[in-house]
Amino acid sequence: MSAVFSIRRLSDVLRCAEPVRVPFAAAHMVSMNENNDQSATPLVKVLTRIEVARILGVAPKTLANWHSSGVGPPARRLNGIVRYDQAQFLAWYESMKDAA
């Protein structure tokens, strides 16, 4: 598998990522519903470490090392599992392409 991906290929991979309900901490992002139920929580697409590793053409362990060193794509822990926000990952990926 080549480490170079076209934008079309990257978007094909990201389209398959499952949306996950993630509550936002910011006060202005609270539920739009007056009853404050979970159905109004915005959906955020997140990627697993394996999905990001496949996109970048590196081993998942490499991503783990990058994460612990503070380099690589921005990630956060959700319930103890590292996840990558799709929008943040795309922005990081584009900035890396521009820098290269």
OpenMM code with the backbone's topology and positions (N, CA, C; nanometers):
from openmm import Vec3, app, unit

residues = "MET SER ALA VAL PHE SER ILE ARG ARG LEU SER ASP VAL LEU ARG CYS ALA GLU PRO VAL ARG VAL PRO PHE ALA ALA ALA HIS MET VAL SER MET ASN GLU ASN ASN ASP GLN SER ALA THR PRO LEU VAL LYS VAL LEU THR ARG ILE GLU VAL ALA ARG ILE LEU GLY VAL ALA PRO LYS THR LEU ALA ASN TRP HIS SER SER GLY VAL GLY PRO PRO ALA ARG ARG LEU ASN GLY ILE VAL ARG TYR ASP GLN ALA GLN PHE LEU ALA TRP TYR GLU SER MET LYS ASP ALA ALA".split()
positions = [
    Vec3(0.0833, -0.1172, 0.0000),
    Vec3(0.0000, 0.0000, 0.0000),
    Vec3(0.0881, 0.1239, 0.0000),
    Vec3(0.0615, 0.2149, -0.0855),
    Vec3(0.1420, 0.3354, -0.0981),
    Vec3(0.1052, 0.4367, 0.0098),
    Vec3(0.2033, 0.5133, 0.0540),
    Vec3(0.1805, 0.6150, 0.1562),
    Vec3(0.1250, 0.7436, 0.0955),
    Vec3(0.1200, 0.7535, -0.0371),
    Vec3(0.0687, 0.8720, -0.1027),
    Vec3(-0.0768, 0.8473, -0.1407),
    Vec3(-0.1632, 0.9376, -0.0982),
    Vec3(-0.3055, 0.9231, -0.1252),
    Vec3(-0.3556, 1.0453, -0.1987),
    Vec3(-0.4433, 1.0223, -0.2921),
    Vec3(-0.5066, 1.1355, -0.3572),
    Vec3(-0.6199, 1.1837, -0.2678),
    Vec3(-0.6643, 1.3057, -0.2862),
    Vec3(-0.7746, 1.3596, -0.2065),
    Vec3(-0.8998, 1.2748, -0.2292),
    Vec3(-0.9208, 1.2278, -0.3499),
    Vec3(-1.0384, 1.1453, -0.3781),
    Vec3(-1.0334, 1.0184, -0.2951),
    Vec3(-0.9198, 0.9530, -0.2877),
    Vec3(-0.9055, 0.8303, -0.2102),
    Vec3(-0.9258, 0.8580, -0.0617),
    Vec3(-0.8697, 0.9665, -0.0126),
    Vec3(-0.8848, 1.0017, 0.1267),
    Vec3(-1.0313, 1.0271, 0.1596),
    Vec3(-1.1015, 1.0974, 0.0725),
    Vec3(-1.2430, 1.1240, 0.0979),
    Vec3(-1.3248, 0.9956, 0.0921),
    Vec3(-1.2869, 0.9004, 0.0068),
    Vec3(-1.3561, 0.7715, 0.0032),
    Vec3(-1.3410, 0.6985, 0.1357),
    Vec3(-1.2215, 0.7012, 0.1915),
    Vec3(-1.1971, 0.6341, 0.3191),
    Vec3(-1.2749, 0.7022, 0.4301),
    Vec3(-1.2734, 0.8351, 0.4324),
    Vec3(-1.3392, 0.9083, 0.5395),
    Vec3(-1.4912, 0.8987, 0.5305),
    Vec3(-1.5442, 0.8812, 0.4116),
    Vec3(-1.6883, 0.8677, 0.3960),
    Vec3(-1.7391, 0.7432, 0.4672),
    Vec3(-1.6535, 0.6430, 0.4817),
    Vec3(-1.6917, 0.5173, 0.5465),
    Vec3(-1.6869, 0.5261, 0.6987),
    Vec3(-1.6264, 0.6325, 0.7520),
    Vec3(-1.6149, 0.6449, 0.8977),
    Vec3(-1.7529, 0.6631, 0.9585),
    Vec3(-1.7770, 0.5939, 1.0683),
    Vec3(-1.9071, 0.6002, 1.1318),
    Vec3(-1.9190, 0.7244, 1.2188),
    Vec3(-2.0353, 0.7929, 1.2119),
    Vec3(-2.0547, 0.9071, 1.2997),
    Vec3(-2.0763, 0.8593, 1.4433),
    Vec3(-2.0261, 0.9362, 1.5374),
    Vec3(-2.0380, 0.9020, 1.6778),
    Vec3(-2.0942, 1.0224, 1.7498),
    Vec3(-2.1871, 1.0011, 1.8429),
    Vec3(-2.2410, 1.1115, 1.9217),
    Vec3(-2.1396, 1.1516, 2.0268),
    Vec3(-2.0938, 1.2763, 2.0167),
    Vec3(-1.9964, 1.3281, 2.1122),
    Vec3(-2.0525, 1.4574, 2.1687),
    Vec3(-2.0817, 1.4609, 2.2984),
    Vec3(-2.1316, 1.5863, 2.3557),
    Vec3(-2.0199, 1.6894, 2.3623),
    Vec3(-2.0490, 1.8121, 2.3221),
    Vec3(-1.9507, 1.9186, 2.3251),
    Vec3(-1.9512, 1.9843, 2.4618),
    Vec3(-1.8353, 2.0236, 2.5092),
    Vec3(-1.8229, 2.0836, 2.6412),
    Vec3(-1.8602, 2.2312, 2.6409),
    Vec3(-1.8486, 2.2964, 2.5262),
    Vec3(-1.8759, 2.4403, 2.5208),
    Vec3(-2.0221, 2.4690, 2.5516),
    Vec3(-2.0451, 2.5730, 2.6316),
    Vec3(-2.1814, 2.6059, 2.6736),
    Vec3(-2.2693, 2.6449, 2.5559),
    Vec3(-2.2114, 2.7071, 2.4530),
    Vec3(-2.2921, 2.7499, 2.3394),
    Vec3(-2.3288, 2.6342, 2.2469),
    Vec3(-2.2745, 2.5169, 2.2711),
    Vec3(-2.3046, 2.4013, 2.1876),
    Vec3(-2.4034, 2.3066, 2.2546),
    Vec3(-2.4715, 2.3529, 2.3591),
    Vec3(-2.5664, 2.2656, 2.4267),
    Vec3(-2.6802, 2.2313, 2.3331),
    Vec3(-2.7572, 2.1360, 2.3744),
    Vec3(-2.8664, 2.0853, 2.2928),
    Vec3(-2.9558, 2.1987, 2.2439),
    Vec3(-2.9991, 2.1888, 2.1185),
    Vec3(-3.0875, 2.2891, 2.0613),
    Vec3(-3.2316, 2.2688, 2.1098),
    Vec3(-3.2572, 2.1549, 2.1690),
    Vec3(-3.3898, 2.1182, 2.2131),
    Vec3(-3.4124, 2.1700, 2.3550),
    Vec3(-3.5289, 2.2291, 2.3804),
    Vec3(-3.5573, 2.2808, 2.5147),
    Vec3(-3.5633, 2.1708, 2.6186),
    Vec3(-3.6012, 2.0502, 2.5783),
    Vec3(-3.6083, 1.9377, 2.6716),
    Vec3(-3.4701, 1.8830, 2.7031),
    Vec3(-3.3680, 1.9298, 2.6286),
    Vec3(-3.2288, 1.8906, 2.6503),
    Vec3(-3.2074, 1.7395, 2.6390),
    Vec3(-3.2728, 1.6749, 2.5423),
    Vec3(-3.2507, 1.5308, 2.5240),
    Vec3(-3.1332, 1.5077, 2.4311),
    Vec3(-3.0830, 1.3858, 2.4255),
    Vec3(-2.9625, 1.3514, 2.3491),
    Vec3(-2.9832, 1.3578, 2.1982),
    Vec3(-3.1071, 1.3581, 2.1504),
    Vec3(-3.1301, 1.3548, 2.0056),
    Vec3(-3.0794, 1.4803, 1.9360),
    Vec3(-3.0630, 1.5906, 2.0089),
    Vec3(-3.0183, 1.7142, 1.9469),
    Vec3(-2.8665, 1.7310, 1.9543),
    Vec3(-2.7956, 1.6353, 2.0165),
    Vec3(-2.6504, 1.6437, 2.0237),
    Vec3(-2.5924, 1.6302, 1.8837),
    Vec3(-2.5064, 1.7239, 1.8419),
    Vec3(-2.4531, 1.7156, 1.7058),
    Vec3(-2.3660, 1.5919, 1.6856),
    Vec3(-2.3725, 1.5363, 1.5649),
    Vec3(-2.2899, 1.4204, 1.5320),
    Vec3(-2.1527, 1.4682, 1.4852),
    Vec3(-2.0507, 1.4027, 1.5347),
    Vec3(-1.9140, 1.4338, 1.4963),
    Vec3(-1.8526, 1.3051, 1.4449),
    Vec3(-1.7941, 1.3098, 1.3250),
    Vec3(-1.7280, 1.1904, 1.2734),
    Vec3(-1.5901, 1.1793, 1.3349),
    Vec3(-1.5636, 1.0631, 1.3918),
    Vec3(-1.4323, 1.0375, 1.4494),
    Vec3(-1.3720, 0.9158, 1.3815),
    Vec3(-1.2394, 0.9124, 1.3779),
    Vec3(-1.1662, 0.8031, 1.3159),
    Vec3(-1.0882, 0.7284, 1.4226),
    Vec3(-1.0725, 0.5992, 1.4037),
    Vec3(-0.9924, 0.5197, 1.4951),
    Vec3(-0.8452, 0.5332, 1.4580),
    Vec3(-0.7594, 0.4879, 1.5468),
    Vec3(-0.6153, 0.4913, 1.5200),
    Vec3(-0.5828, 0.4045, 1.3982),
    Vec3(-0.6502, 0.2928, 1.3839),
    Vec3(-0.6249, 0.2030, 1.2702),
    Vec3(-0.6645, 0.2697, 1.1392),
    Vec3(-0.7795, 0.3392, 1.1374),
    Vec3(-0.8233, 0.4076, 1.0159),
    Vec3(-0.7236, 0.5164, 0.9754),
    Vec3(-0.6778, 0.5946, 1.0729),
    Vec3(-0.5819, 0.7012, 1.0430),
    Vec3(-0.4489, 0.6414, 0.9966),
    Vec3(-0.4079, 0.5325, 1.0596),
    Vec3(-0.2828, 0.4668, 1.0191),
    Vec3(-0.2914, 0.4182, 0.8748),
    Vec3(-0.4045, 0.3616, 0.8365),
    Vec3(-0.4221, 0.3157, 0.6978),
    Vec3(-0.4167, 0.4314, 0.5998),
    Vec3(-0.4798, 0.5429, 0.6364),
    Vec3(-0.4809, 0.6595, 0.5481),
    Vec3(-0.3397, 0.7131, 0.5287),
    Vec3(-0.2634, 0.7208, 0.6381),
    Vec3(-0.1290, 0.7765, 0.6318),
    Vec3(-0.0245, 0.6761, 0.5857),
    Vec3(-0.0586, 0.5477, 0.5873),
    Vec3(0.0365, 0.4457, 0.5457),
    Vec3(0.1441, 0.4182, 0.6492),
    Vec3(0.1087, 0.4330, 0.7766),
    Vec3(0.2010, 0.4037, 0.8861),
    Vec3(0.1375, 0.3002, 0.9785),
    Vec3(0.2179, 0.2448, 1.0668),
    Vec3(0.1670, 0.1469, 1.1626),
    Vec3(0.0900, 0.2188, 1.2740),
    Vec3(-0.0132, 0.1539, 1.3301),
    Vec3(-0.0857, 0.2142, 1.4430),
    Vec3(0.0072, 0.2477, 1.5606),
    Vec3(0.1097, 0.1681, 1.5816),
    Vec3(0.2058, 0.1945, 1.6888),
    Vec3(0.2805, 0.3259, 1.6642),
    Vec3(0.3070, 0.3568, 1.5375),
    Vec3(0.3715, 0.4836, 1.5038),
    Vec3(0.2822, 0.5998, 1.5455),
    Vec3(0.1532, 0.5885, 1.5183),
    Vec3(0.0599, 0.6927, 1.5606),
    Vec3(0.0575, 0.7052, 1.7127),
    Vec3(0.0634, 0.5926, 1.7817),
    Vec3(0.0665, 0.5950, 1.9284),
    Vec3(0.1911, 0.6682, 1.9773),
    Vec3(0.3036, 0.6414, 1.9139),
    Vec3(0.4279, 0.7100, 1.9503),
    Vec3(0.4184, 0.8599, 1.9223),
    Vec3(0.3625, 0.8955, 1.8059),
    Vec3(0.3448, 1.0359, 1.7729),
    Vec3(0.2565, 1.1046, 1.8766),
    Vec3(0.1469, 1.0373, 1.9136),
    Vec3(0.0513, 1.0941, 2.0096),
    Vec3(0.1186, 1.1196, 2.1438),
    Vec3(0.1981, 1.0243, 2.1907),
    Vec3(0.2649, 1.0410, 2.3200),
    Vec3(0.3757, 1.1457, 2.3132),
    Vec3(0.4299, 1.1698, 2.1929),
    Vec3(0.5338, 1.2712, 2.1747),
    Vec3(0.4762, 1.4092, 2.1454),
    Vec3(0.3453, 1.4153, 2.1213),
    Vec3(0.2810, 1.5436, 2.0911),
    Vec3(0.2961, 1.5876, 1.9471),
    Vec3(0.3261, 1.4936, 1.8572),
    Vec3(0.3340, 1.5258, 1.7146),
    Vec3(0.2269, 1.4448, 1.6417),
    Vec3(0.2119, 1.4696, 1.5133),
    Vec3(0.1136, 1.3951, 1.4350),
    Vec3(-0.0225, 1.4615, 1.4409),
    Vec3(-0.1248, 1.3931, 1.3894),
    Vec3(-0.2587, 1.4519, 1.3854),
    Vec3(-0.3147, 1.4713, 1.5259),
    Vec3(-0.3951, 1.5759, 1.5451),
    Vec3(-0.4541, 1.5993, 1.6767),
    Vec3(-0.5506, 1.4867, 1.7131),
    Vec3(-0.5403, 1.4405, 1.8364),
    Vec3(-0.6241, 1.3296, 1.8828),
    Vec3(-0.6748, 1.3608, 2.0223),
    Vec3(-0.7794, 1.2915, 2.0608),
    Vec3(-0.8294, 1.3026, 2.1974),
    Vec3(-0.8796, 1.1671, 2.2439),
    Vec3(-0.8854, 1.1506, 2.3721),
    Vec3(-0.9328, 1.0255, 2.4304),
    Vec3(-1.0823, 1.0359, 2.4581),
    Vec3(-1.1564, 0.9394, 2.4099),
    Vec3(-1.2993, 0.9279, 2.4385),
    Vec3(-1.3199, 0.7936, 2.5067),
    Vec3(-1.3579, 0.7981, 2.6329),
    Vec3(-1.3753, 0.6762, 2.7122),
    Vec3(-1.2491, 0.5906, 2.7121),
    Vec3(-1.1333, 0.6558, 2.7194),
    Vec3(-1.0065, 0.5849, 2.7277),
    Vec3(-0.9512, 0.5366, 2.5947),
    Vec3(-1.0199, 0.5654, 2.4851),
    Vec3(-0.9759, 0.5208, 2.3528),
    Vec3(-0.9399, 0.6432, 2.2699),
    Vec3(-0.8247, 0.6390, 2.2047),
    Vec3(-0.7811, 0.7523, 2.1226),
    Vec3(-0.8641, 0.7573, 1.9950),
    Vec3(-0.9178, 0.8759, 1.9679),
    Vec3(-0.9966, 0.8990, 1.8469),
    Vec3(-0.9488, 1.0274, 1.7816),
    Vec3(-0.9694, 1.0361, 1.6517),
    Vec3(-0.9281, 1.1515, 1.5726),
    Vec3(-1.0535, 1.2130, 1.5112),
    Vec3(-1.0780, 1.3401, 1.5414),
    Vec3(-1.1893, 1.4118, 1.4818),
    Vec3(-1.1607, 1.4263, 1.3320),
    Vec3(-1.2567, 1.3893, 1.2495),
    Vec3(-1.2347, 1.3881, 1.1049),
    Vec3(-1.1992, 1.5270, 1.0518),
    Vec3(-1.2689, 1.6302, 1.0946),
    Vec3(-1.2429, 1.7654, 1.0442),
    Vec3(-1.1032, 1.8119, 1.0845),
    Vec3(-1.0644, 1.7860, 1.2100),
    Vec3(-0.9309, 1.8247, 1.2545),
    Vec3(-0.8234, 1.7452, 1.1821),
    Vec3(-0.8502, 1.6165, 1.1582),
    Vec3(-0.7541, 1.5339, 1.0867),
    Vec3(-0.7348, 1.5857, 0.9440),
    Vec3(-0.8453, 1.6179, 0.8761),
    Vec3(-0.8354, 1.6699, 0.7389),
    Vec3(-0.7564, 1.8001, 0.7349),
    Vec3(-0.7803, 1.8885, 0.8318),
    Vec3(-0.7069, 2.0155, 0.8366),
    Vec3(-0.5580, 1.9887, 0.8581),
    Vec3(-0.5253, 1.8967, 0.9494),
    Vec3(-0.3851, 1.8624, 0.9735),
    Vec3(-0.3227, 1.8015, 0.8482),
    Vec3(-0.3954, 1.7107, 0.7831),
    Vec3(-0.3462, 1.6434, 0.6627),
    Vec3(-0.3165, 1.7460, 0.5529),
    Vec3(-0.4080, 1.8402, 0.5328),
    Vec3(-0.3877, 1.9440, 0.4310),
    Vec3(-0.2676, 2.0314, 0.4653),
    Vec3(-0.2504, 2.0648, 0.5941),
    Vec3(-0.1372, 2.1486, 0.6330),
    Vec3(-0.0053, 2.0737, 0.6115),
    Vec3(-0.0044, 1.9424, 0.6307),
    Vec3(0.1154, 1.8631, 0.6079),
    Vec3(0.1473, 1.8566, 0.4586),
    Vec3(0.0432, 1.8486, 0.3749),
    Vec3(0.0651, 1.8470, 0.2299),
    Vec3(0.1231, 1.9792, 0.1842),
    Vec3(0.0719, 2.0904, 0.2421),
    Vec3(0.1196, 2.2239, 0.2047),
    Vec3(0.2641, 2.2437, 0.2485),
    Vec3(0.2992, 2.1865, 0.3635),
    Vec3(0.4355, 2.2026, 0.4170),
    Vec3(0.5375, 2.1194, 0.3392),
    Vec3(0.4925, 2.0140, 0.2743),
    Vec3(0.5852, 1.9237, 0.2049),
    Vec3(0.6321, 1.9768, 0.0749),
] * unit.nanometer
topology = app.Topology()
chain = topology.addChain("A")
for resn in residues:
    res = topology.addResidue(resn, chain)
    for name in ("N", "CA", "C"):
        topology.addAtom(name, app.Element.getBySymbol(name[0]), res)
